[in-house]
Amino acid sequence: MSMHRLATHSLAMTFTAVLIAASSTIHADPVQELFNDLDADKDGKLSWQESITYADLKTYFSSLDANQDGYLSPFEFGVTPRAQS
């Protein structure tokens, strides 16, 4: 493989890696990001205490808590499951 061809291949691979990293940031789910921000103890669910930092959520917490367990799951919060690739 010539030096020019090797450099071109290396540049293409680097560019591809940058695009993949950028696309994962661009397509981030804003609802998932909000859920993660509110989930202070990172247990994968939102408690009433965690929800009071967001005024609209505090108002609707009980109606969103479909199984009335005192927590909002990502599904109850409205996070769309991501397809596995």
N, CA, C and O atoms as a printed pandas DataFrame, in Angstrom:
     atom_number atom_name residue_name chain_id  residue_number  x_coord  y_coord  z_coord
0              1         N          MET        A               1    0.856   -1.170    0.000
1              2        CA          MET        A               1    0.000    0.000    0.000
2              3         C          MET        A               1    0.905    1.237    0.000
3              4         O          MET        A               1    1.845    1.331    0.789
4              5         N          SER        A               2    0.607    2.182   -0.895
5              6        CA          SER        A               2    1.436    3.387   -0.979
6              7         C          SER        A               2    1.192    4.285    0.226
7              8         O          SER        A               2    0.166    4.178    0.897
8              9         N          MET        A               3    2.141    5.166    0.490
9             10        CA          MET        A               3    2.034    6.081    1.620
10            11         C          MET        A               3    0.817    7.003    1.460
11            12         O          MET        A               3    0.130    7.299    2.438
12            13         N          HIS        A               4    0.555    7.452    0.244
13            14        CA          HIS        A               4   -0.594    8.328   -0.011
14            15         C          HIS        A               4   -1.903    7.585    0.263
15            16         O          HIS        A               4   -2.821    8.119    0.886
16            17         N          ARG        A               5   -1.963    6.355   -0.212
17            18        CA          ARG        A               5   -3.169    5.552   -0.012
18            19         C          ARG        A               5   -3.383    5.250    1.476
19            20         O          ARG        A               5   -4.516    5.287    1.956
20            21         N          LEU        A               6   -2.330    4.960    2.187
21            22        CA          LEU        A               6   -2.405    4.693    3.618
22            23         C          LEU        A               6   -2.885    5.928    4.379
23            24         O          LEU        A               6   -3.720    5.825    5.277
24            25         N          ALA        A               7   -2.354    7.093    4.018
25            26        CA          ALA        A               7   -2.767    8.339    4.668
26            27         C          ALA        A               7   -4.233    8.638    4.387
27            28         O          ALA        A               7   -4.957    9.072    5.282
28            29         N          THR        A               8   -4.677    8.410    3.154
29            30        CA          THR        A               8   -6.077    8.638    2.785
30            31         C          THR        A               8   -6.994    7.695    3.561
31            32         O          THR        A               8   -8.036    8.111    4.066
32            33         N          HIS        A               9   -6.606    6.440    3.652
33            34        CA          HIS        A               9   -7.396    5.450    4.396
34            35         C          HIS        A               9   -7.481    5.831    5.875
35            36         O          HIS        A               9   -8.551    5.751    6.477
36            37         N          SER        A              10   -6.380    6.234    6.446
37            38        CA          SER        A              10   -6.346    6.634    7.850
38            39         C          SER        A              10   -7.229    7.849    8.096
39            40         O          SER        A              10   -7.955    7.900    9.089
40            41         N          LEU        A              11   -7.172    8.823    7.199
41            42        CA          LEU        A              11   -7.998   10.017    7.323
42            43         C          LEU        A              11   -9.479    9.666    7.221
43            44         O          LEU        A              11  -10.299   10.202    7.965
44            45         N          ALA        A              12   -9.819    8.772    6.305
45            46        CA          ALA        A              12  -11.211    8.348    6.143
46            47         C          ALA        A              12  -11.721    7.646    7.398
47            48         O          ALA        A              12  -12.853    7.882    7.821
48            49         N          MET        A              13  -10.907    6.797    7.989
49            50        CA          MET        A              13  -11.298    6.097    9.216
50            51         C          MET        A              13  -11.499    7.081   10.366
51            52         O          MET        A              13  -12.447    6.945   11.139
52            53         N          THR        A              14  -10.622    8.059   10.484
53            54        CA          THR        A              14  -10.749    9.067   11.533
54            55         C          THR        A              14  -12.021    9.874   11.337
55            56         O          THR        A              14  -12.753   10.117   12.296
56            57         N          PHE        A              15  -12.292   10.292   10.106
57            58        CA          PHE        A              15  -13.484   11.065    9.796
58            59         C          PHE        A              15  -14.743   10.265   10.125
59            60         O          PHE        A              15  -15.696   10.812   10.680
60            61         N          THR        A              16  -14.754    8.985    9.788
61            62        CA          THR        A              16  -15.895    8.119   10.091
62            63         C          THR        A              16  -16.127    8.023   11.597
63            64         O          THR        A              16  -17.269    8.094   12.053
64            65         N          ALA        A              17  -15.068    7.865   12.361
65            66        CA          ALA        A              17  -15.194    7.784   13.819
66            67         C          ALA        A              17  -15.767    9.075   14.391
67            68         O          ALA        A              17  -16.595    9.038   15.301
68            69         N          VAL        A              18  -15.334   10.210   13.867
69            70        CA          VAL        A              18  -15.850   11.505   14.331
70            71         C          VAL        A              18  -17.329   11.630   13.999
71            72         O          VAL        A              18  -18.105   12.096   14.833
72            73         N          LEU        A              19  -17.734   11.226   12.809
73            74        CA          LEU        A              19  -19.146   11.294   12.427
74            75         C          LEU        A              19  -20.015   10.399   13.295
75            76         O          LEU        A              19  -21.116   10.792   13.682
76            77         N          ILE        A              20  -19.542    9.220   13.600
77            78        CA          ILE        A              20  -20.305    8.307   14.462
78            79         C          ILE        A              20  -20.470    8.907   15.850
79            80         O          ILE        A              20  -21.564    8.862   16.413
80            81         N          ALA        A              21  -19.419    9.461   16.402
81            82        CA          ALA        A              21  -19.495   10.086   17.725
82            83         C          ALA        A              21  -20.435   11.278   17.706
83            84         O          ALA        A              21  -21.214   11.462   18.641
84            85         N          ALA        A              22  -20.378   12.087   16.666
85            86        CA          ALA        A              22  -21.238   13.268   16.569
86            87         C          ALA        A              22  -22.695   12.870   16.401
87            88         O          ALA        A              22  -23.573   13.512   16.978
88            89         N          SER        A              23  -22.975   11.834   15.630
89            90        CA          SER        A              23  -24.362   11.443   15.399
90            91         C          SER        A              23  -25.010   10.905   16.661
91            92         O          SER        A              23  -26.218   11.067   16.834
92            93         N          SER        A              24  -24.266   10.279   17.536
93            94        CA          SER        A              24  -24.860    9.788   18.778
94            95         C          SER        A              24  -25.260   10.947   19.673
95            96         O          SER        A              24  -26.220   10.827   20.435
96            97         N          THR        A              25  -24.556   12.056   19.603
97            98        CA          THR        A              25  -24.910   13.242   20.375
98            99         C          THR        A              25  -26.093   13.960   19.748
99           100         O          THR        A              25  -26.984   14.427   20.458
100          101         N          ILE        A              26  -26.111   14.053   18.435
101          102        CA          ILE        A              26  -27.172   14.759   17.728
102          103         C          ILE        A              26  -28.516   14.083   17.947
103          104         O          ILE        A              26  -29.531   14.766   18.080
104          105         N          HIS        A              27  -28.545   12.762   17.989
105          106        CA          HIS        A              27  -29.799   12.028   18.089
106          107         C          HIS        A              27  -30.168   11.662   19.525
107          108         O          HIS        A              27  -30.969   10.752   19.738
108          109         N          ALA        A              28  -29.609   12.342   20.496
109          110        CA          ALA        A              28  -29.940   12.058   21.888
110          111         C          ALA        A              28  -31.406   12.413   22.138
111          112         O          ALA        A              28  -31.902   13.415   21.622
112          113         N          ASP        A              29  -32.076   11.617   22.906
113          114        CA          ASP        A              29  -33.484   11.816   23.230
114          115         C          ASP        A              29  -33.595   12.855   24.343
115          116         O          ASP        A              29  -33.128   12.605   25.454
116          117         N          PRO        A              30  -34.204   14.023   24.075
117          118        CA          PRO        A              30  -34.293   15.058   25.106
118          119         C          PRO        A              30  -35.113   14.622   26.322
119          120         O          PRO        A              30  -34.845   15.072   27.436
120          121         N          VAL        A              31  -36.103   13.756   26.122
121          122        CA          VAL        A              31  -36.893   13.261   27.255
122          123         C          VAL        A              31  -36.027   12.361   28.127
123          124         O          VAL        A              31  -36.087   12.435   29.354
124          125         N          GLN        A              32  -35.220   11.509   27.493
125          126        CA          GLN        A              32  -34.299   10.645   28.238
126          127         C          GLN        A              32  -33.292   11.489   29.004
127          128         O          GLN        A              32  -32.974   11.186   30.154
128          129         N          GLU        A              33  -32.785   12.550   28.371
129          130        CA          GLU        A              33  -31.822   13.426   29.036
130          131         C          GLU        A              33  -32.441   14.095   30.257
131          132         O          GLU        A              33  -31.795   14.191   31.301
132          133         N          LEU        A              34  -33.693   14.562   30.142
133          134        CA          LEU        A              34  -34.377   15.180   31.277
134          135         C          LEU        A              34  -34.581   14.159   32.391
135          136         O          LEU        A              34  -34.346   14.457   33.562
136          137         N          PHE        A              35  -35.019   12.953   32.026
137          138        CA          PHE        A              35  -35.201   11.888   33.013
138          139         C          PHE        A              35  -33.893   11.634   33.756
139          140         O          PHE        A              35  -33.876   11.563   34.985
140          141         N          ASN        A              36  -32.806   11.499   33.012
141          142        CA          ASN        A              36  -31.501   11.242   33.629
142          143         C          ASN        A              36  -31.074   12.381   34.541
143          144         O          ASN        A              36  -30.504   12.145   35.607
144          145         N          ASP        A              37  -31.345   13.618   34.130
145          146        CA          ASP        A              37  -30.996   14.778   34.963
146          147         C          ASP        A              37  -31.792   14.794   36.264
147          148         O          ASP        A              37  -31.248   15.113   37.321
148          149         N          LEU        A              38  -33.073   14.452   36.191
149          150        CA          LEU        A              38  -33.921   14.470   37.385
150          151         C          LEU        A              38  -33.648   13.290   38.314
151          152         O          LEU        A              38  -33.854   13.398   39.523
152          153         N          ASP        A              39  -33.193   12.179   37.774
153          154        CA          ASP        A              39  -32.926   10.964   38.555
154          155         C          ASP        A              39  -31.627   11.145   39.352
155          156         O          ASP        A              39  -30.576   10.622   38.980
156          157         N          ALA        A              40  -31.722   11.887   40.437
157          158        CA          ALA        A              40  -30.542   12.284   41.219
158          159         C          ALA        A              40  -29.757   11.095   41.761
159          160         O          ALA        A              40  -28.526   11.124   41.771
160          161         N          ASP        A              41  -30.451   10.048   42.213
161          162        CA          ASP        A              41  -29.734    8.901   42.791
162          163         C          ASP        A              41  -29.401    7.827   41.751
163          164         O          ASP        A              41  -28.832    6.786   42.082
164          165         N          LYS        A              42  -29.759    8.090   40.499
165          166        CA          LYS        A              42  -29.422    7.209   39.367
166          167         C          LYS        A              42  -29.885    5.763   39.563
167          168         O          LYS        A              42  -29.182    4.816   39.210
168          169         N          ASP        A              43  -31.103    5.618   40.142
169          170        CA          ASP        A              43  -31.643    4.270   40.336
170          171         C          ASP        A              43  -32.578    3.839   39.201
171          172         O          ASP        A              43  -33.170    2.761   39.256
172          173         N          GLY        A              44  -32.707    4.681   38.178
173          174        CA          GLY        A              44  -33.516    4.317   37.022
174          175         C          GLY        A              44  -34.991    4.611   37.163
175          176         O          GLY        A              44  -35.789    4.190   36.325
176          177         N          LYS        A              45  -35.371    5.332   38.215
177          178        CA          LYS        A              45  -36.764    5.725   38.408
178          179         C          LYS        A              45  -36.778    7.072   39.130
179          180         O          LYS        A              45  -35.811    7.451   39.790
180          181         N          LEU        A              46  -37.900    7.786   38.988
181          182        CA          LEU        A              46  -38.021    9.092   39.628
182          183         C          LEU        A              46  -38.959    9.012   40.820
183          184         O          LEU        A              46  -40.087    8.533   40.702
184          185         N          SER        A              47  -38.499    9.472   41.941
185          186        CA          SER        A              47  -39.343    9.553   43.131
186          187         C          SER        A              47  -40.055   10.898   43.142
187          188         O          SER        A              47  -39.709   11.794   42.372
188          189         N          TRP        A              48  -41.047   11.040   44.014
189          190        CA          TRP        A              48  -41.733   12.322   44.191
190          191         C          TRP        A              48  -40.715   13.397   44.553
191          192         O          TRP        A              48  -40.768   14.504   44.018
192          193         N          GLN        A              49  -39.802   13.085   45.442
193          194        CA          GLN        A              49  -38.792   14.053   45.883
194          195         C          GLN        A              49  -37.939   14.535   44.707
195          196         O          GLN        A              49  -37.635   15.723   44.605
196          197         N          GLU        A              50  -37.560   13.622   43.831
197          198        CA          GLU        A              50  -36.770   14.011   42.658
198          199         C          GLU        A              50  -37.598   14.851   41.685
199          200         O          GLU        A              50  -37.061   15.715   40.992
200          201         N          SER        A              51  -38.897   14.597   41.637
201          202        CA          SER        A              51  -39.755   15.296   40.677
202          203         C          SER        A              51  -40.066   16.730   41.074
203          204         O          SER        A              51  -40.436   17.532   40.217
204          205         N          ILE        A              52  -39.926   17.077   42.352
205          206        CA          ILE        A              52  -40.328   18.424   42.773
206          207         C          ILE        A              52  -39.417   19.516   42.231
207          208         O          ILE        A              52  -39.746   20.698   42.335
208          209         N          THR        A              53  -38.290   19.148   41.661
209          210        CA          THR        A              53  -37.413   20.154   41.062
210          211         C          THR        A              53  -37.932   20.613   39.703
211          212         O          THR        A              53  -37.404   21.568   39.135
212          213         N          TYR        A              54  -38.942   19.958   39.181
213          214        CA          TYR        A              54  -39.513   20.285   37.874
214          215         C          TYR        A              54  -41.004   20.535   38.074
215          216         O          TYR        A              54  -41.772   19.594   38.271
216          217         N          ALA        A              55  -41.414   21.802   38.025
217          218        CA          ALA        A              55  -42.768   22.212   38.412
218          219         C          ALA        A              55  -43.874   21.435   37.702
219          220         O          ALA        A              55  -44.803   20.965   38.360
220          221         N          ASP        A              56  -43.800   21.289   36.383
221          222        CA          ASP        A              56  -44.861   20.590   35.655
222          223         C          ASP        A              56  -44.956   19.124   36.053
223          224         O          ASP        A              56  -46.055   18.574   36.134
224          225         N          LEU        A              57  -43.843   18.501   36.298
225          226        CA          LEU        A              57  -43.839   17.096   36.688
226          227         C          LEU        A              57  -44.461   16.920   38.064
227          228         O          LEU        A              57  -45.203   15.965   38.295
228          229         N          LYS        A              58  -44.167   17.824   38.967
229          230        CA          LYS        A              58  -44.730   17.775   40.320
230          231         C          LYS        A              58  -46.260   17.790   40.252
231          232         O          LYS        A              58  -46.928   17.072   40.995
232          233         N          THR        A              59  -46.802   18.609   39.361
233          234        CA          THR        A              59  -48.251   18.743   39.215
234          235         C          THR        A              59  -48.899   17.449   38.727
235          236         O          THR        A              59  -49.987   17.092   39.179
236          237         N          TYR        A              60  -48.242   16.752   37.817
237          238        CA          TYR        A              60  -48.842   15.576   37.179
238          239         C          TYR        A              60  -48.271   14.245   37.659
239          240         O          TYR        A              60  -48.586   13.202   37.086
240          241         N          PHE        A              61  -47.450   14.262   38.685
241          242        CA          PHE        A              61  -46.763   13.044   39.130
242          243         C          PHE        A              61  -47.742   11.892   39.363
243          244         O          PHE        A              61  -47.545   10.797   38.837
244          245         N          SER        A              62  -48.788   12.132   40.142
245          246        CA          SER        A              62  -49.731   11.054   40.491
246          247         C          SER        A              62  -50.430   10.474   39.273
247          248         O          SER        A              62  -50.634    9.263   39.190
248          249         N          SER        A              63  -50.800   11.329   38.330
249          250        CA          SER        A              63  -51.484   10.813   37.147
250          251         C          SER        A              63  -50.529   10.073   36.207
251          252         O          SER        A              63  -50.964    9.190   35.467
252          253         N          LEU        A              64  -49.249   10.412   36.221
253          254        CA          LEU        A              64  -48.267    9.702   35.396
254          255         C          LEU        A              64  -47.856    8.365   36.006
255          256         O          LEU        A              64  -47.463    7.446   35.287
256          257         N          ASP        A              65  -47.947    8.256   37.325
257          258        CA          ASP        A              65  -47.535    7.035   38.035
258          259         C          ASP        A              65  -48.611    5.964   37.856
259          260         O          ASP        A              65  -49.426    5.731   38.749
260          261         N          ALA        A              66  -48.602    5.315   36.687
261          262        CA          ALA        A              66  -49.660    4.383   36.292
262          263         C          ALA        A              66  -49.872    3.250   37.284
263          264         O          ALA        A              66  -51.016    2.881   37.550
264          265         N          ASN        A              67  -48.815    2.694   37.835
265          266        CA          ASN        A              67  -48.966    1.573   38.767
266          267         C          ASN        A              67  -49.017    2.027   40.222
267          268         O          ASN        A              67  -49.064    1.202   41.134
268          269         N          GLN        A              68  -49.008    3.338   40.434
269          270        CA          GLN        A              68  -49.125    3.937   41.768
270          271         C          GLN        A              68  -48.125    3.363   42.776
271          272         O          GLN        A              68  -48.470    3.116   43.932
272          273         N          ASP        A              69  -46.885    3.155   42.326
273          274        CA          ASP        A              69  -45.856    2.647   43.236
274          275         C          ASP        A              69  -45.028    3.762   43.872
275          276         O          ASP        A              69  -44.096    3.497   44.631
276          277         N          GLY        A              70  -45.379    5.016   43.555
277          278        CA          GLY        A              70  -44.651    6.140   44.136
278          279         C          GLY        A              70  -43.417    6.547   43.355
279          280         O          GLY        A              70  -42.664    7.420   43.786
280          281         N          TYR        A              71  -43.208    5.923   42.213
281          282        CA          TYR        A              71  -42.062    6.227   41.352
282          283         C          TYR        A              71  -42.531    6.319   39.908
283          284         O          TYR        A              71  -43.536    5.718   39.529
284          285         N          LEU        A              72  -41.792    7.079   39.110
285          286        CA          LEU        A              72  -42.031    7.103   37.676
286          287         C          LEU        A              72  -40.926    6.318   36.990
287          288         O          LEU        A              72  -39.743    6.625   37.135
288          289         N          SER        A              73  -41.328    5.306   36.248
289          290        CA          SER        A              73  -40.371    4.558   35.433
290          291         C          SER        A              73  -40.078    5.392   34.185
291          292         O          SER        A              73  -40.803    6.343   33.892
292          293         N          PRO        A              74  -39.034    5.047   33.459
293          294        CA          PRO        A              74  -38.799    5.763   32.199
294          295         C          PRO        A              74  -40.019    5.690   31.275
295          296         O          PRO        A              74  -40.349    6.675   30.615
296          297         N          PHE        A              75  -40.688    4.537   31.223
297          298        CA          PHE        A              75  -41.876    4.381   30.381
298          299         C          PHE        A              75  -42.991    5.319   30.835
299          300         O          PHE        A              75  -43.607    5.988   30.005
300          301         N          GLU        A              76  -43.257    5.378   32.138
301          302        CA          GLU        A              76  -44.296    6.267   32.659
302          303         C          GLU        A              76  -43.942    7.734   32.400
303          304         O          GLU        A              76  -44.828    8.561   32.181
304          305         N          PHE        A              77  -42.672    8.045   32.424
305          306        CA          PHE        A              77  -42.201    9.408   32.187
306          307         C          PHE        A              77  -42.306    9.789   30.713
307          308         O          PHE        A              77  -42.364   10.972   30.378
308          309         N          GLY        A              78  -42.330    8.793   29.840
309          310        CA          GLY        A              78  -42.465    9.057   28.409
310          311         C          GLY        A              78  -41.208    8.870   27.603
311          312         O          GLY        A              78  -41.118    9.330   26.464
312          313         N          VAL        A              79  -40.226    8.190   28.190
313          314        CA          VAL        A              79  -38.994    7.911   27.456
314          315         C          VAL        A              79  -39.291    6.835   26.419
315          316         O          VAL        A              79  -39.853    5.788   26.740
316          317         N          THR        A              80  -38.914    7.099   25.191
317          318        CA          THR        A              80  -39.111    6.146   24.107
318          319         C          THR        A              80  -37.965    5.144   24.106
319          320         O          THR        A              80  -36.799    5.533   24.032
320          321         N          PRO        A              81  -38.286    3.860   24.188
321          322        CA          PRO        A              81  -37.206    2.862   24.144
322          323         C          PRO        A              81  -36.441    2.961   22.833
323          324         O          PRO        A              81  -37.036    3.132   21.769
324          325         N          ARG        A              82  -35.120    2.853   22.914
325          326        CA          ARG        A              82  -34.275    2.908   21.718
326          327         C          ARG        A              82  -34.127    1.511   21.146
327          328         O          ARG        A              82  -34.021    0.531   21.883
328          329         N          ALA        A              83  -34.122    1.434   19.833
329          330        CA          ALA        A              83  -33.916    0.153   19.152
330          331         C          ALA        A              83  -32.497   -0.330   19.410
331          332         O          ALA        A              83  -31.549    0.455   19.393
332          333         N          GLN        A              84  -32.365   -1.612   19.646
333          334        CA          GLN        A              84  -31.045   -2.213   19.833
334          335         C          GLN        A              84  -30.398   -2.381   18.472
335          336         O          GLN        A              84  -31.038   -2.849   17.530
336          337         N          SER        A              85  -29.129   -2.000   18.361
337          338        CA          SER        A              85  -28.458   -2.166   17.071
338          339         C          SER        A              85  -27.401   -3.231   17.140
339          340         O          SER        A              85  -26.735   -3.505   16.142
